[in-house]
Amino acid sequence: MPPRSFACGDFQRSQYTRRDLLRIGTLSALGLSLSNWLRAESFRKDRKRGRAEAVIFLHQWGGPSHLDTVDPKPSAPAEVRGEFRAVPTSAPGVFFTDQIPRLGRIADRLCVIRTMTHTMKNHNSAGYYSLTGHAPPTDDQRLRDSLDLFPAYGSVVDYFLRPRPGIPTFVAFPHVIADGSVTPGQHASFLGRKHDPFFVGQDPNSPNFRLPELTLPAGLTLERLENRRQVLQLIDRQRQLLDYSAMARGLDEYYQRAVALLTSPKVREAFDLSKEPTAVRDRYGRTTYGQSCLLARRLVEAGVRFVNVYFAASIGGQGNTGGWDTHGFNGNPMYPILKNYLLPITDQTLPTLIEDLESRGLLDTTLVVWAGEFGRTPRINNNAGRDHWPQCYSVILAGGGVKRGLVYGISDRYGAWPSANPVKPDDLAATMFAALGLNPHAEVLDPLNRPLPIAAGRVLEEIFA
């Protein structure tokens, strides 16, 4: 049968075979509309920007200091400059601080955006913005999760892109981040629970790390799984496990995916870190974050399209635990926490992930994003720390078709404000979606049935190779 043409809005007409139409029918049954599928496929086939097939989003909860990492100001006064020295990197003319030497040695493979900017000064509101690319209605630490707020990046990807058989599209681990209350932006919100991440709450660094038991009970064959009622009964019998562990949130709302995961050796294989050589695990670091990044690489290899790795569950800042909230309080000044905990882990794990992806031929098709919700104040405060500063901060990108050895944007002499090329989280969102081949202007419907673009910013065309 010859292929037929279909038009979809303003998108280029594309040719689809009878097999494509049957596939579309199947996807429609799973909740992906014909128009959305056509839009996603049309843009992906015509994309001229990135070539990413997956994104690993490394969220640095608490807000890292840009001045003490990848945007040092060696000519600034001591109260701005801080304790660390600025040293040259492998990228000509680019300086990082002396506490991240391994990251400096691979700077020629990185794209550093030094002019991220917004106005949200509270963790929950800024965290939501960083996880969705959509500004919250208010800058309020009491911002609560609700269906009025936008979905996570990975949920949008799951909504638009065709699922791969037996593989979850969006996986998140090993924490649910919160500051007082759970931070919005970690799940599918109004897109529906079927687009929630496959969430794993165990510590990948634990010797007992494994998926919860999702094997078939004795006597239940694959043929019997074709019956929806039996599938739901199976899930009901495992509900206690799922509710207790929260390891596979959303499966009971999406029984087709439950079947795929129950019967997929690729999923179980990807989560089996014991398959990795000891030397590889050691290179990533025997920490929760290190082993989480190794797991992220294995999931991308298996076909997962979007992975959220959360550095910590809490904002931290009071010792060698938690995240990057280094105000310097309760007798815990910023610099020992950075030198003894946060930066050593980062300098071991992030370069290892990028080098490992490159050695396996995966870096060109995997976009790695290292980002917090904001930066830290240029001036060190009276508690020997830095406070929240969303007005200017840095994000690191690698792979996925972005240029290597690039610094995008210039911050002012104190790292306080963008001097050239400011970038909002909206722009970073549009750029990530474009790298994946998604049209950032594609729309979803909110709870009031209003069409909303998946990203309101502009694509940073200048950073693509």
C-alpha positions as CSV (number, residue, x, y, z in Angstrom):
1,M,0.0,0.0,0.0
2,P,1.5,3.4,-0.9
3,P,2.1,5.8,1.9
4,R,-0.5,8.6,2.6
5,S,0.2,12.2,3.4
6,F,-1.1,14.0,6.5
7,A,-0.9,17.7,7.4
8,C,-0.5,18.7,11.0
9,G,-0.9,22.4,11.8
10,D,2.0,24.4,10.5
11,F,4.4,21.4,10.5
12,Q,5.8,20.0,7.3
13,R,3.7,17.4,5.6
14,S,5.2,13.9,6.1
15,Q,4.6,10.5,4.6
16,Y,3.3,7.7,6.8
17,T,2.9,4.0,5.9
18,R,0.1,1.7,7.0
19,R,2.5,0.3,9.6
20,D,3.0,3.9,11.0
21,L,-0.7,4.3,11.2
22,L,-1.1,1.1,13.1
23,R,1.6,2.2,15.5
24,I,-0.1,5.6,15.9
25,G,-3.3,3.7,16.8
26,T,-1.5,1.7,19.4
27,L,0.1,4.9,20.8
28,S,-3.3,6.6,21.0
29,A,-4.6,3.8,23.1
30,L,-1.7,4.5,25.5
31,G,-2.6,8.2,25.7
32,L,-0.5,9.9,23.0
33,S,-2.7,11.7,20.5
34,L,-2.3,11.5,16.7
35,S,-1.5,15.2,16.4
36,N,1.1,15.2,19.2
37,W,2.8,12.1,17.7
38,L,2.9,13.7,14.2
39,R,4.3,16.9,15.6
40,A,7.0,15.2,17.6
41,E,8.0,12.9,14.7
42,S,8.0,15.8,12.2
43,F,10.2,18.0,14.2
44,R,12.6,15.1,15.1
45,K,13.0,14.2,11.4
46,D,13.6,17.7,10.3
47,R,15.8,18.8,13.3
48,K,19.0,20.6,12.4
49,R,20.3,21.3,16.0
50,G,21.3,18.7,18.5
51,R,21.4,15.0,17.9
52,A,20.7,13.8,21.5
53,E,18.7,10.7,22.0
54,A,18.9,11.0,25.8
55,V,19.4,13.6,28.5
56,I,21.0,13.0,31.9
57,F,19.9,15.9,34.1
58,L,22.1,16.1,37.2
59,H,20.2,18.3,39.6
60,Q,22.4,20.0,42.3
61,W,19.9,20.7,45.0
62,G,20.7,23.7,47.2
63,G,22.4,25.9,44.6
64,P,26.2,25.6,43.9
65,S,28.4,28.6,44.1
66,H,29.4,29.6,40.5
67,L,32.3,31.8,41.9
68,D,33.8,28.8,43.7
69,T,33.5,26.4,40.7
70,V,33.4,27.4,37.0
71,D,33.2,31.2,37.1
72,P,35.9,32.4,39.4
73,K,36.8,36.1,39.7
74,P,40.5,36.3,40.5
75,S,40.7,40.1,40.2
76,A,37.8,40.7,42.6
77,P,38.2,41.7,46.2
78,A,38.9,38.9,48.7
79,E,35.3,39.0,50.0
80,V,34.1,38.2,46.5
81,R,37.0,36.1,45.2
82,G,36.9,33.7,48.2
83,E,39.6,31.2,49.2
84,F,40.1,29.3,46.0
85,R,42.5,30.1,43.2
86,A,41.5,30.4,39.6
87,V,43.5,28.1,37.4
88,P,43.6,27.5,33.6
89,T,41.7,24.6,32.1
90,S,42.1,22.5,28.9
91,A,39.9,25.0,27.1
92,P,42.0,28.0,26.0
93,G,41.3,31.1,28.1
94,V,38.9,29.4,30.4
95,F,39.5,29.3,34.2
96,F,37.9,27.1,36.9
97,T,38.9,27.0,40.6
98,D,41.7,24.9,41.8
99,Q,39.4,22.6,43.7
100,I,38.0,20.9,40.5
101,P,41.2,19.9,38.6
102,R,39.7,16.9,36.8
103,L,36.8,18.9,35.6
104,G,39.3,21.5,34.4
105,R,41.2,18.9,32.4
106,I,38.0,18.0,30.4
107,A,36.8,21.6,30.0
108,D,37.6,21.3,26.3
109,R,34.6,18.9,26.2
110,L,32.2,21.1,28.1
111,C,29.9,24.0,27.3
112,V,29.6,26.3,30.4
113,I,26.7,28.8,30.5
114,R,27.8,31.5,32.9
115,T,24.7,33.8,32.7
116,M,21.8,31.8,33.9
117,T,19.4,34.2,35.5
118,H,16.0,34.5,37.1
119,T,14.3,36.1,40.2
120,M,13.2,33.1,42.4
121,K,15.2,33.3,45.7
122,N,13.5,30.4,47.5
123,H,14.5,26.8,47.1
124,N,11.0,25.4,46.3
125,S,10.1,28.0,43.8
126,A,13.6,28.1,42.2
127,G,13.7,24.3,42.3
128,Y,10.4,24.1,40.4
129,Y,11.7,26.5,37.8
130,S,14.9,24.6,37.3
131,L,13.1,21.2,37.0
132,T,10.4,22.4,34.5
133,G,11.7,25.5,32.8
134,H,8.5,27.4,33.7
135,A,8.5,30.2,36.3
136,P,6.2,29.6,39.3
137,P,3.3,32.0,39.9
138,T,5.0,33.3,43.0
139,D,8.4,33.2,44.7
140,D,7.3,31.5,47.8
141,Q,9.0,28.9,49.9
142,R,5.5,27.6,50.7
143,L,5.0,26.7,47.0
144,R,3.3,23.3,47.0
145,D,2.9,20.6,44.5
146,S,-0.4,21.0,42.5
147,L,-1.9,20.0,39.2
148,D,-1.8,23.7,38.2
149,L,2.0,23.6,38.0
150,F,4.0,22.4,35.0
151,P,5.3,18.8,34.5
152,A,8.9,17.7,34.8
153,Y,11.1,17.8,31.7
154,G,11.1,14.0,31.5
155,S,7.4,13.8,31.7
156,V,7.0,16.1,28.7
157,V,9.5,13.9,26.8
158,D,7.5,10.8,27.8
159,Y,4.3,12.5,26.6
160,F,5.7,13.3,23.1
161,L,8.2,10.6,22.2
162,R,7.3,7.1,21.2
163,P,8.0,4.7,24.0
164,R,10.7,2.1,23.5
165,P,9.4,-1.5,24.1
166,G,10.1,-2.7,27.6
167,I,12.0,0.5,28.6
168,P,10.7,3.4,30.7
169,T,11.2,6.8,29.0
170,F,11.7,8.8,32.2
171,V,13.6,7.5,35.3
172,A,14.4,9.5,38.4
173,F,16.5,8.6,41.5
174,P,17.7,8.3,44.3
175,H,15.9,11.1,46.2
176,V,12.7,13.1,46.3
177,I,13.9,16.6,46.9
178,A,12.2,18.8,49.4
179,D,12.7,21.9,51.6
180,G,9.9,21.9,54.2
181,S,7.6,20.4,51.6
182,V,8.2,18.3,48.5
183,T,9.5,20.5,45.7
184,P,7.1,20.7,42.7
185,G,8.3,19.8,39.3
186,Q,9.4,16.2,39.9
187,H,6.5,14.4,38.2
188,A,4.0,14.6,35.4
189,S,1.5,16.9,37.1
190,F,-1.5,17.6,34.7
191,L,-0.2,15.3,32.0
192,G,-1.3,12.4,34.2
193,R,0.4,9.7,36.3
194,K,1.1,7.6,33.3
195,H,3.9,10.1,32.5
196,D,5.4,10.1,35.9
197,P,9.0,9.0,36.2
198,F,9.9,5.4,37.1
199,F,11.2,6.4,40.5
200,V,13.8,4.4,42.3
201,G,14.3,5.5,46.0
202,Q,17.0,3.0,46.9
203,D,20.7,4.0,47.3
204,P,22.6,2.6,44.3
205,N,25.7,2.6,46.6
206,S,24.1,0.1,48.9
207,P,25.4,-3.5,48.5
208,N,21.8,-4.6,48.5
209,F,20.7,-2.2,45.7
210,R,18.1,-3.8,43.4
211,L,14.7,-3.2,41.9
212,P,11.7,-4.3,43.9
213,E,10.5,-7.8,42.9
214,L,8.4,-7.4,39.8
215,T,8.8,-11.0,38.6
216,L,5.9,-13.1,37.4
217,P,4.3,-15.2,40.1
218,A,4.3,-18.9,39.6
219,G,1.7,-20.1,37.1
220,L,1.2,-16.7,35.4
221,T,2.4,-16.9,31.8
222,L,3.0,-14.1,29.3
223,E,-0.2,-15.1,27.5
224,R,-2.3,-14.6,30.6
225,L,-0.8,-11.2,31.0
226,E,-2.6,-10.1,27.9
227,N,-5.8,-10.0,30.0
228,R,-6.1,-6.5,31.5
229,R,-7.9,-7.7,34.6
230,Q,-5.3,-10.2,35.5
231,V,-2.6,-7.6,35.0
232,L,-4.4,-5.2,37.4
233,Q,-4.9,-8.1,39.9
234,L,-1.2,-8.8,39.7
235,I,-0.4,-5.1,40.4
236,D,-2.9,-5.1,43.3
237,R,-1.2,-8.0,44.9
238,Q,2.1,-6.1,44.7
239,R,0.6,-2.8,45.8
240,Q,1.9,-3.2,49.4
241,L,5.4,-3.5,48.1
242,L,5.0,-0.6,45.7
243,D,3.4,1.6,48.3
244,Y,6.0,0.7,50.9
245,S,9.0,1.2,48.7
246,A,7.8,3.9,46.3
247,M,10.2,2.3,43.9
248,A,7.9,2.1,40.9
249,R,5.4,5.0,41.3
250,G,2.8,5.2,38.6
251,L,2.8,1.6,37.5
252,D,-0.8,1.0,38.8
253,E,-2.0,3.8,36.5
254,Y,-0.3,2.5,33.4
255,Y,-0.7,-1.2,33.2
256,Q,0.8,-1.5,29.8
257,R,4.1,-0.2,31.2
258,A,3.7,-2.5,34.1
259,V,3.6,-5.5,31.8
260,A,6.7,-4.2,29.9
261,L,8.7,-3.8,33.1
262,L,7.5,-7.1,34.5
263,T,8.8,-8.9,31.5
264,S,11.7,-6.8,30.4
265,P,15.2,-8.3,31.0
266,K,16.7,-5.0,29.7
267,V,15.3,-3.1,32.7
268,R,16.5,-5.5,35.3
269,E,19.9,-5.8,33.5
270,A,20.3,-2.0,33.5
271,F,19.7,-1.7,37.2
272,D,22.1,-4.5,38.1
273,L,25.2,-2.5,39.0
274,S,27.0,-5.7,40.0
275,K,27.6,-6.3,36.3
276,E,30.0,-3.3,36.3
277,P,33.7,-4.0,36.9
278,T,34.9,-3.0,40.3
279,A,37.4,-0.5,38.7
280,V,34.6,1.3,36.9
281,R,32.5,1.6,40.1
282,D,35.5,2.9,41.9
283,R,36.2,5.6,39.3
284,Y,32.7,6.9,39.7
285,G,33.1,7.0,43.4
286,R,31.6,4.8,46.1
287,T,29.0,7.4,47.0
288,T,25.3,7.6,46.5
289,Y,25.8,10.3,43.8
290,G,28.7,8.5,42.1
291,Q,26.8,5.2,41.8
292,S,23.7,7.1,40.7
293,C,25.6,8.6,37.8
294,L,26.9,5.2,36.8
295,L,23.3,3.9,36.9
296,A,22.3,6.8,34.7
297,R,24.9,5.8,32.1
298,R,23.6,2.2,32.2
299,L,20.0,3.4,31.7
300,V,20.9,5.5,28.8
301,E,22.7,2.5,27.2
302,A,19.5,0.5,27.7
303,G,17.4,3.1,25.9
304,V,16.0,5.4,28.6
305,R,15.5,8.9,27.2
306,F,15.5,11.1,30.2
307,V,17.2,10.5,33.6
308,N,16.9,12.8,36.6
309,V,19.7,12.3,39.2
310,Y,19.3,14.3,42.4
311,F,22.6,15.1,44.2
312,A,20.8,15.1,47.6
313,A,17.4,15.0,49.2
314,S,18.0,18.0,51.5
315,I,19.5,21.4,50.7
316,G,22.3,20.6,53.2
317,G,24.9,23.2,54.1
318,Q,25.5,22.1,57.7
319,G,28.2,19.5,57.2
320,N,29.3,16.8,54.9
321,T,25.8,15.7,53.9
322,G,23.0,17.1,51.9
323,G,23.1,19.6,49.1
324,W,24.8,22.9,48.2
325,D,23.0,25.4,50.5
326,T,26.3,26.9,51.8
327,H,25.1,30.0,53.8
328,G,27.6,29.2,56.5
329,F,25.6,28.7,59.7
330,N,25.5,26.8,62.9
331,G,29.3,26.8,63.0
332,N,29.6,25.3,59.5
333,P,31.4,27.8,57.3
334,M,31.2,27.3,53.5
335,Y,34.7,26.4,52.5
336,P,35.4,23.3,54.5
337,I,32.1,21.8,53.2
338,L,33.1,22.6,49.7
339,K,36.7,21.4,50.0
340,N,35.9,18.2,52.0
341,Y,32.6,17.1,50.6
342,L,30.8,18.8,47.7
343,L,33.7,19.5,45.3
344,P,35.6,16.3,45.7
345,I,32.5,14.3,44.9
346,T,31.7,16.5,41.9
347,D,35.3,16.4,40.6
348,Q,35.4,12.7,40.8
349,T,32.0,11.8,39.4
350,L,31.1,14.4,36.7
351,P,34.3,14.0,34.7
352,T,34.1,10.2,35.0
353,L,30.6,10.2,33.6
354,I,31.5,12.3,30.7
355,E,34.7,10.3,29.9
356,D,32.8,7.1,30.3
357,L,30.0,8.2,27.9
358,E,32.6,9.3,25.4
359,S,34.6,6.1,25.6
360,R,31.4,4.1,24.9
361,G,30.4,6.3,21.9
362,L,27.4,7.7,23.8
363,L,28.5,11.3,24.4
364,D,27.4,12.6,21.0
365,T,23.9,11.3,21.5
366,T,23.6,12.0,25.3
367,L,23.2,15.5,26.6
368,V,24.5,15.8,30.2
369,V,23.2,18.8,32.1
370,W,24.7,19.8,35.5
371,A,22.4,22.5,37.1
372,G,21.2,23.8,40.4
373,E,18.2,26.0,41.1
374,F,20.4,29.2,41.5
375,G,23.9,30.4,42.4
376,R,25.4,32.1,45.5
377,T,25.9,35.7,46.4
378,P,29.1,37.3,45.1
379,R,30.0,38.7,48.5
380,I,30.8,36.3,51.3
381,N,28.5,36.9,54.3
382,N,29.3,37.4,58.0
383,N,28.8,33.6,58.6
384,A,31.6,32.7,56.1
385,G,29.2,31.6,53.5
386,R,27.2,32.8,50.5
387,D,23.5,33.3,50.3
388,H,21.0,32.6,47.5
389,W,21.6,34.4,44.2
390,P,19.4,33.6,41.2
391,Q,20.5,36.8,39.3
392,C,23.6,35.1,37.8
393,Y,24.8,31.5,38.0
394,S,26.4,28.7,35.9
395,V,25.2,25.5,34.3
396,I,27.4,22.9,32.6
397,L,26.5,21.0,29.5
398,A,28.3,18.3,27.6
399,G,27.5,16.1,24.6
400,G,24.3,15.9,22.7
401,G,25.5,18.0,19.9
402,V,26.6,21.1,21.9
403,K,29.9,22.7,21.1
404,R,33.0,21.7,23.1
405,G,35.2,24.1,25.0
406,L,32.6,26.8,24.9
407,V,31.8,29.4,27.5
408,Y,28.4,31.0,26.7
409,G,27.6,34.4,28.2
410,I,29.8,36.7,30.3
411,S,29.1,37.6,33.9
412,D,30.2,41.0,35.3
413,R,33.4,41.4,37.2
414,Y,31.9,40.2,40.5
415,G,29.7,37.4,39.0
416,A,26.7,39.3,40.1
417,W,24.8,40.0,36.9
418,P,25.0,38.9,33.2
419,S,27.0,41.3,31.1
420,A,26.2,39.5,27.8
421,N,23.8,36.8,26.7
422,P,21.6,36.2,29.7
423,V,19.9,32.8,29.7
424,K,16.7,32.0,31.6
425,P,15.6,28.5,32.7
426,D,13.0,28.8,29.9
427,D,15.8,29.1,27.4
428,L,17.6,26.1,28.8
429,A,14.4,24.1,28.6
430,A,13.8,25.0,25.0
431,T,17.4,24.1,24.2
432,M,17.2,20.7,25.9
433,F,14.0,19.9,24.1
434,A,15.5,21.0,20.7
435,A,18.6,18.9,21.4
436,L,16.2,15.9,21.7
437,G,14.4,16.8,18.5
438,L,11.3,18.1,20.3
439,N,9.7,21.3,19.0
440,P,9.9,23.6,22.1
441,H,6.8,25.4,20.7
442,A,4.7,22.2,20.8
443,E,1.7,22.5,23.1
444,V,0.1,20.6,25.9
445,L,-3.3,21.4,27.6
446,D,-3.3,22.6,31.2
447,P,-6.2,21.7,33.6
448,L,-8.3,24.5,32.2
449,N,-7.8,23.1,28.7
450,R,-5.6,26.0,27.7
451,P,-2.8,25.2,25.2
452,L,0.7,25.9,26.7
453,P,4.1,25.6,24.9
454,I,6.3,23.0,26.5
455,A,9.0,25.8,26.7
456,A,8.5,29.5,26.6
457,G,12.1,30.4,26.0
458,R,14.3,30.5,22.9
459,V,16.7,27.8,21.7
460,L,20.4,28.7,22.2
461,E,21.3,28.0,18.6
462,E,24.8,29.4,19.2
463,I,25.8,26.5,21.5
464,F,25.1,23.7,18.9
465,A,28.0,22.4,16.8
